[in-house]
Amino acid sequence: MSCPGPKETTVGDMAEMHPPADKGMGFDDLADAPVGALGLSKAGADALAEALGVKTVRDLAGNKYVRRAQAIVNLADASK
């Protein structure tokens, strides 16, 4: 049995999600930007930093708890 992969995110999807204040940034720069660049409030960004040690978008994407949560959701969605 083959499981479908996660929904592909296109550059167009990312352009729509890209916060207006950061539109001049390339994706390489955005990856190393503070998580606030994703639209999180300062309080939200501070909470992530304190709870998970996450400071940048790259930190968040590579966080083991985020990756585990993504895997669980992808497997749950694939089993429907």
C-alpha positions in Angstrom: 0.0 0.0 0.0 1.4 3.4 -1.0 0.8 6.4 1.2 0.5 9.8 -0.4 3.1 12.3 0.8 2.4 15.6 2.4 0.8 18.3 0.4 3.4 20.0 -1.7 4.0 23.6 -0.9 4.6 25.7 -3.9 6.5 29.0 -4.2 3.2 30.6 -4.9 1.8 29.3 -1.6 4.9 30.6 0.2 4.5 34.0 -1.5 0.9 34.3 -0.2 2.1 33.3 3.3 5.1 35.6 3.2 4.4 38.4 5.7 4.3 41.9 4.0 7.2 43.3 6.0 9.5 40.6 4.8 8.6 40.6 1.1 12.0 42.0 0.1 13.8 39.0 1.7 14.8 35.9 -0.2 14.0 32.5 1.2 17.7 32.0 2.3 17.4 35.2 4.4 13.9 34.3 5.6 15.1 30.9 6.8 17.6 32.6 9.1 15.2 35.4 10.2 13.6 35.4 13.6 10.4 33.4 13.9 8.5 36.7 14.1 9.0 36.9 10.3 6.3 34.2 10.0 3.8 36.6 11.6 4.2 35.5 15.2 3.8 38.1 17.9 6.8 39.0 20.0 5.2 37.1 22.9 4.7 34.0 20.7 8.3 34.2 19.5 9.6 34.7 23.1 7.5 31.7 24.2 9.0 29.5 21.4 12.5 30.6 22.4 12.0 29.8 26.0 10.1 26.5 25.6 11.9 25.0 22.6 15.1 27.1 22.1 13.7 28.2 18.8 14.8 31.6 17.6 14.9 31.4 13.8 12.6 30.0 11.1 15.3 27.4 10.4 15.4 26.5 14.1 11.6 26.0 14.1 11.7 23.9 10.9 14.4 21.6 12.3 12.9 21.3 15.8 12.5 17.7 16.7 9.0 18.2 18.2 7.8 20.1 15.2 9.1 17.4 12.9 7.5 14.7 15.0 4.2 16.6 14.9 4.4 16.9 11.1 5.1 13.2 10.7 2.2 12.3 12.9 -0.2 14.5 11.1 1.1 13.4 7.7 0.6 9.7 8.6 -2.9 10.4 10.0 -3.9 12.3 6.9 -2.4 9.5 4.7 -4.5 6.9 6.4 -7.8 8.6 5.6 
